[in-house]
Amino acid sequence: MKKILHIQLLPLLSGVQRFSLHLLAGLDRQEFEIWVASKPGGEFVDEVKAQGYHYLPLPTFCHHISLLDFLTFLHLLWLMHKERFDIVHTNSSKPGLLGRLAARLCHVPLIVHTVHGTPFRNGQHFLTYGFYAALEYLGNKLGHITVFVNNSDRINCQKMELLPKSKAKTIFNAIPLALQSELAEIAKQRQMPEICRIGILHYDSEECRNGILHYDSEECRNGIRHYGSEECRNGILHYDSEGCRIGILHYGSEDCRNGILPYRDIVIGTTVRFSTQKNVIRLVATACRACRKAPNLKFIILGDGEHYAVCQAIVRSNNLGDRVLLPGWDKDIVPWLKVFNAFVLYSRWEAQPFSIIEAMSSGLPLICSAIPSIKELTAENTAYLVALDDDTALEEVFVQIATNFQPAFAKGKQAAEQINELCSYQHMVQAYREIYLGR
């Protein structure tokens, strides 16, 4: 039996940590004795313990470069010397450097690292870029195999000569079969949203006849404007005026053409960390502007993080708290995917987010920034790709989907059919297993 240690940094349930949970769940417990190390506390640690894996806390681990990193390195060195692991598998940049160095000094037989995005990026100061690239070069020298979750990062690192081709491998992320099946069933049951009738508001009550609002008196019901003038003809509400209240579409806008309403309640959703990487401030601001143009649009943006309060303030300042919802973090994304009509991810950089894989598996069309790693999973028939920071183009896509959802719905159908071929769970587990067993 092989004794394997997975090293993570933060105890969150973000994509990097979920990668370890998904991969380890597919390994044969008769072949591998599984250990996991990370900063203690948090939902990731709870999941590790719930699965019955051995857990090793690293209390001095922190995200930013710190003098505490030396203590963390000494701790890792002591743990590896004590436990005599056969395999050490590090994830992300800092665990990758500290973990690979400690493993090499302890003569661990196999040292594997998975790159979940490189720390050097376009736009950084050249000294910062060079410093991080040098650290990646050192980490790759210390390890035996470096796995990339997309081809673009691997090709870029090889062009920069940060590692030889013989040490580099690409293995796409994937989700476990049980979750895959659950999301496939959601995709199968997904239907087109209803369309409002011929320019007249539809009510789910006895006052609605054939989609036309019927009036038995001079007064409008349900708190809608009083029509005792020529605007109300034959007891039927006339829609050439400035519009009705209580969430009813304004009829002088571009969204209404020839008296025909767009699809009702199109919900665009996402689950993100409210951080610079996820570009969430620009996403929320653009969502608010789109809501002004397409009154049937709603947004649900799940997550938390350092920019959460700023995004709340943007929504409040636009008085759109009922249409741009920020419910906070929820680790169970499946119920939300059922509610969404489309999925948006406007990130500045990504490796290969599980959120996109899950959204596509559930039959949702994607609205994404056109960055290389995301383009490896998407195409014109599955996604709307928007140039990074082109907020005007993003807003136009939101409004387009709200007013004509049929093309988006077709993209979602194609996404559900294609994602399992691109991201196969069996292939992911088998590929890592072959690395672990030295094949």
C-alpha positions in Angstrom: 0.0 0.0 0.0 1.3 3.5 -1.0 1.2 6.2 1.7 0.3 9.5 0.0 0.2 13.0 1.4 -1.8 15.8 -0.3 -0.8 19.3 0.8 -3.2 22.2 0.6 -2.9 25.7 1.9 -6.2 27.2 3.0 -9.0 25.1 4.6 -11.7 26.6 2.2 -13.9 24.6 -0.1 -12.7 26.4 -3.3 -11.7 24.7 -6.5 -8.2 23.8 -5.4 -9.3 22.0 -2.3 -12.2 20.3 -4.1 -9.7 19.0 -6.6 -8.0 17.0 -3.8 -11.4 15.8 -2.5 -12.6 14.7 -5.9 -9.4 12.9 -6.8 -8.9 11.2 -3.5 -12.5 9.9 -3.5 -11.7 8.0 -6.7 -8.6 6.2 -5.3 -8.7 2.6 -4.1 -8.3 2.6 -0.3 -6.7 -0.8 -0.6 -4.0 0.7 -2.8 -3.4 4.1 -1.0 -3.3 5.2 2.6 -4.5 8.8 2.3 -3.1 11.8 4.4 -4.0 15.4 4.0 -2.3 18.5 5.4 -3.5 22.1 5.4 -4.0 25.1 7.6 -6.6 24.0 10.3 -10.2 25.0 10.6 -12.8 25.4 7.8 -15.1 23.2 5.7 -12.3 21.5 3.8 -10.9 20.0 7.0 -14.4 18.9 8.0 -14.8 17.1 4.6 -11.3 15.5 4.9 -12.2 14.1 8.4 -15.7 13.0 7.2 -14.1 10.9 4.5 -11.9 9.2 7.1 -8.6 10.5 5.8 -5.7 11.1 8.1 -5.4 14.9 8.8 -2.3 16.9 9.6 -2.8 20.6 10.7 -0.3 23.2 9.6 -1.2 26.1 11.9 1.5 28.5 10.6 0.5 28.2 6.9 -0.6 31.6 5.5 -1.5 32.9 2.0 1.0 35.8 1.7 4.7 35.5 1.9 5.7 35.6 5.6 8.4 34.8 8.1 6.0 32.1 9.2 6.7 30.2 6.0 10.0 29.1 7.5 8.2 27.5 10.4 5.7 25.8 8.1 8.7 24.4 6.1 10.3 23.0 9.3 6.9 21.5 10.3 6.6 19.8 6.9 10.1 18.6 7.1 9.5 17.0 10.5 6.2 15.4 9.4 7.7 13.9 6.3 10.7 12.5 8.2 8.4 11.1 10.8 5.7 9.6 8.5 7.9 8.3 5.6 5.4 9.0 2.8 5.8 7.2 -0.5 4.2 10.1 -2.4 3.8 13.8 -1.7 1.4 15.7 -3.9 1.4 19.4 -3.5 -1.2 21.9 -4.8 -0.8 25.6 -5.7 2.3 27.8 -5.6 3.3 28.1 -1.9 2.5 24.5 -0.9 4.3 23.5 -4.1 7.5 25.2 -3.2 7.7 24.4 0.5 6.2 20.9 0.1 8.5 19.9 -2.7 11.6 21.2 -1.0 10.8 19.3 2.2 9.9 16.2 0.3 13.2 16.3 -1.6 15.2 16.7 1.5 13.4 13.8 3.1 14.1 11.6 0.0 10.4 11.0 -0.8 10.3 8.5 -3.7 7.7 10.4 -5.7 7.0 14.2 -5.6 3.9 15.4 -7.7 2.7 18.9 -8.0 -0.5 20.1 -9.6 -0.5 23.7 -11.0 -3.9 25.4 -10.3 -2.8 28.6 -12.0 0.6 30.2 -12.2 1.6 33.0 -9.7 3.2 35.1 -12.5 0.7 36.9 -14.8 0.6 39.6 -17.5 0.4 43.0 -15.9 2.6 42.4 -13.0 5.8 44.4 -12.4 8.6 42.7 -14.3 10.5 42.1 -11.0 7.5 40.5 -9.4 6.9 38.4 -12.5 10.5 37.3 -12.7 10.6 36.5 -8.9 7.5 34.2 -9.1 8.7 32.6 -12.3 12.1 31.8 -10.7 10.3 30.2 -7.7 8.3 28.0 -10.1 11.5 27.0 -11.8 13.0 26.0 -8.5 9.9 24.0 -7.5 9.8 22.1 -10.8 13.5 21.2 -10.3 12.7 19.7 -6.9 9.7 17.7 -8.0 9.4 14.6 -10.3 6.1 15.4 -12.1 4.3 18.7 -12.6 0.6 18.3 -13.7 -1.2 21.2 -15.3 -5.1 21.3 -15.4 -5.0 23.1 -18.8 -2.8 23.1 -21.9 -2.2 26.9 -22.0 -0.3 27.1 -18.7 1.8 24.0 -19.6 2.7 25.3 -23.0 3.6 28.8 -21.5 5.8 27.3 -18.8 7.6 25.1 -21.3 8.2 28.1 -23.6 9.7 29.9 -20.6 11.8 26.8 -19.9 10.5 26.5 -16.4 10.5 22.7 -16.7 11.4 20.1 -19.3 8.7 18.4 -21.5 9.4 15.1 -19.8 8.3 16.4 -16.4 5.1 18.2 -17.7 1.7 16.6 -18.1 -1.9 17.9 -18.6 -4.8 16.3 -16.9 -8.2 18.1 -17.0 -10.2 18.4 -13.8 -13.5 16.4 -13.5 -16.3 15.9 -11.1 -17.2 12.6 -9.4 -19.7 10.3 -11.2 -22.4 10.7 -8.6 -22.4 14.5 -8.9 -22.1 14.1 -12.7 -25.2 12.0 -12.8 -27.2 14.4 -10.6 -26.3 17.3 -12.8 -27.0 15.4 -16.0 -30.6 14.7 -14.7 -31.0 18.5 -14.1 -29.8 19.1 -17.7 -32.3 16.6 -19.0 -35.2 18.3 -17.2 -34.2 21.8 -18.1 -36.9 23.7 -20.1 -37.2 27.0 -21.9 -38.5 29.8 -19.7 -42.0 31.1 -20.4 -42.6 34.0 -22.7 -45.0 36.8 -21.8 -48.0 37.1 -24.1 -48.4 39.6 -26.9 -47.4 42.7 -25.0 -49.8 42.1 -22.2 -48.9 41.1 -18.6 -49.9 37.6 -17.7 -51.4 37.0 -14.2 -51.7 33.6 -12.6 -55.2 34.3 -11.3 -58.8 34.3 -12.4 -58.4 37.9 -13.6 -56.3 36.7 -16.5 -58.1 35.5 -19.5 -55.9 34.3 -22.4 -53.0 36.3 -21.1 -55.0 39.5 -21.1 -55.7 41.4 -17.8 -59.4 41.6 -17.3 -61.1 44.3 -15.3 -64.5 44.1 -13.7 -64.4 47.7 -12.6 -62.7 51.0 -13.2 -60.0 50.2 -10.8 -57.0 48.0 -11.5 -56.3 45.2 -9.0 -53.1 44.0 -7.3 -51.8 47.6 -6.6 -51.5 48.4 -10.3 -52.1 51.9 -11.6 -55.7 53.1 -11.8 -56.9 53.4 -15.4 -60.1 55.4 -15.6 -59.0 57.3 -18.7 -58.8 56.5 -22.3 -55.7 54.3 -21.5 -58.1 51.6 -20.4 -60.4 50.4 -23.2 -63.1 47.8 -23.0 -61.7 46.7 -19.6 -58.4 45.7 -21.1 -55.2 47.4 -20.0 -53.7 49.5 -22.8 -49.9 49.4 -23.1 -49.0 52.5 -25.1 -48.5 54.5 -21.9 -45.5 55.0 -19.7 -46.0 51.6 -18.2 -47.3 49.8 -15.2 -45.9 49.5 -11.7 -45.0 46.6 -9.4 -42.3 44.9 -11.4 -44.0 45.2 -14.7 -41.9 46.0 -17.8 -41.7 49.6 -18.9 -43.2 49.7 -22.4 -41.2 52.5 -23.9 -37.9 50.7 -23.8 -35.9 48.9 -26.5 -36.8 45.6 -24.8 -40.3 45.7 -26.1 -40.8 45.5 -29.8 -44.1 45.3 -31.5 -45.8 44.8 -28.1 -44.0 41.5 -27.5 -42.4 40.9 -24.1 -39.1 39.1 -23.6 -38.7 36.0 -21.5 -39.8 36.3 -17.9 -37.4 36.1 -15.0 -34.1 35.1 -16.7 -31.8 34.3 -13.9 -28.0 34.5 -14.5 -26.0 33.1 -11.7 -22.5 32.2 -10.5 -20.5 31.0 -7.5 -17.3 32.9 -7.0 -14.9 34.2 -4.4 -15.4 38.0 -4.2 -11.7 38.7 -5.1 -9.7 40.6 -7.7 -9.1 37.3 -9.6 -12.8 36.8 -10.2 -13.3 40.4 -11.4 -16.4 40.5 -9.3 -16.7 44.3 -8.8 -17.0 44.8 -12.5 -19.3 41.9 -12.8 -21.7 43.3 -10.2 -21.6 46.8 -11.7 -22.3 45.4 -15.2 -25.2 43.3 -13.9 -26.8 46.4 -12.4 -26.6 48.3 -15.7 -28.0 45.3 -17.5 -31.0 45.2 -15.1 -31.8 48.7 -16.1 -32.1 47.7 -19.7 -33.8 44.3 -19.3 -36.3 44.4 -16.5 -36.8 40.6 -16.6 -33.2 40.0 -15.7 -32.1 38.7 -12.3 -28.7 37.8 -10.9 -27.7 35.5 -8.1 -24.0 35.8 -7.2 -23.0 33.3 -4.5 -19.8 33.5 -2.5 -17.9 35.8 -0.1 -14.5 37.4 0.1 -12.7 40.6 0.4 -14.8 42.5 -2.1 -18.2 41.3 -0.8 -19.0 44.5 1.1 -18.1 46.7 -1.9 -20.4 44.7 -4.1 -23.2 45.0 -1.6 -22.7 48.7 -1.7 -22.9 48.8 -5.5 -26.2 46.9 -5.4 -27.7 49.1 -2.7 -26.6 52.3 -4.5 -28.5 51.1 -7.6 -31.6 50.1 -5.5 -31.5 46.6 -7.1 -31.4 44.4 -4.0 -34.4 42.5 -5.2 -32.8 41.7 -8.6 -29.0 41.4 -8.0 -28.9 39.0 -5.1 -25.7 38.3 -3.1 -26.8 35.4 -0.7 -23.3 34.7 0.5 -21.4 31.4 0.5 -23.2 28.1 0.0 -21.1 24.9 -0.5 -24.1 23.1 -2.0 -24.3 24.5 -5.5 -26.7 22.0 -7.0 -30.0 23.6 -5.8 -28.8 26.9 -7.2 -27.9 25.4 -10.6 -31.5 24.3 -10.9 -32.6 28.0 -10.5 -30.1 29.5 -12.9 -30.9 30.0 -16.6 -27.3 30.9 -17.5 -23.9 30.9 -15.7 -21.4 33.7 -15.7 -17.7 33.7 -14.9 -15.9 37.0 -15.7 -12.5 36.1 -14.2 -9.2 37.8 -14.9 -7.4 34.5 -14.7 -8.3 30.8 -14.1 -6.7 27.4 -14.2 -9.8 25.1 -14.8 -12.7 26.0 -12.5 -15.0 23.3 -11.3 -17.8 25.8 -11.3 -17.8 25.8 -15.2 -17.7 22.1 -15.4 -20.7 21.8 -13.0 -22.6 24.5 -14.9 -22.0 22.9 -18.2 -22.9 19.4 -16.8 -26.3 20.9 -15.6 -27.1 22.2 -19.1 -26.4 25.9 -18.5 -25.1 28.2 -21.3 -21.9 30.0 -20.2 -21.0 33.7 -20.3 -17.2 33.9 -19.7 -14.2 36.1 -20.2 -12.2 34.9 -23.2 -9.1 33.9 -21.4 -7.0 30.9 -22.7 -7.9 28.4 -20.0 -11.6 28.9 -20.3 -11.5 28.7 -24.1 -10.1 25.2 -23.7 -13.5 24.1 -22.3 -15.8 26.3 -24.3 -16.8 27.1 -27.9 -19.3 29.3 -29.7 -21.9 26.5 -29.5 -21.6 26.3 -25.7 -20.7 29.8 -24.5 -20.7 33.6 -25.0 -17.1 34.6 -24.7 -16.4 38.2 -23.9 -13.0 40.0 -24.0 -11.7 40.6 -20.6 -12.7 44.0 -19.1 -15.0 44.7 -22.0 -17.9 45.5 -19.7 -20.0 47.0 -22.5 -19.9 43.7 -24.5 -20.7 41.8 -21.3 -23.8 44.0 -20.7 -24.9 43.5 -24.2 -24.7 39.7 -23.8 -26.8 39.9 -20.6 -29.5 41.9 -22.4 -29.4 39.7 -25.5 -30.0 36.6 -23.4 -32.9 38.3 -21.5 -34.7 39.3 -24.7 -33.9 36.2 -26.8 -33.1 33.2 -24.8 -33.5 30.5 -27.5 -29.9 30.6 -28.7 -28.6 30.5 -25.0 -30.8 27.5 -24.3 -29.4 25.7 -27.3 -25.9 26.5 -26.1 -26.7 24.9 -22.7 -27.9 21.7 -24.4 -24.6 21.5 -26.3 -22.6 22.2 -23.2 -24.2 19.2 -21.3 -23.4 16.9 -24.2 -19.8 18.0 -24.6 -18.4 18.5 -21.1 -18.2 14.9 -20.1 -16.1 14.1 -23.1 -13.7 16.9 -22.2 -13.6 16.3 -18.5 -13.9 12.6 -17.8 -13.7 11.6 -14.1 -12.5 8.1 -14.9 -9.7 9.5 -17.1 -8.6 12.0 -14.4 -8.4 9.4 -11.6 -6.7 6.8 -13.8 -4.1 9.3 -15.1 -3.1 10.3 -11.5 -3.2 6.7 -10.4 -0.7 5.8 -13.1 1.6 8.6 -12.0 1.3 7.5 -8.4 2.1 3.9 -9.3 5.0 4.9 -11.5 3.5 3.7 -14.8 
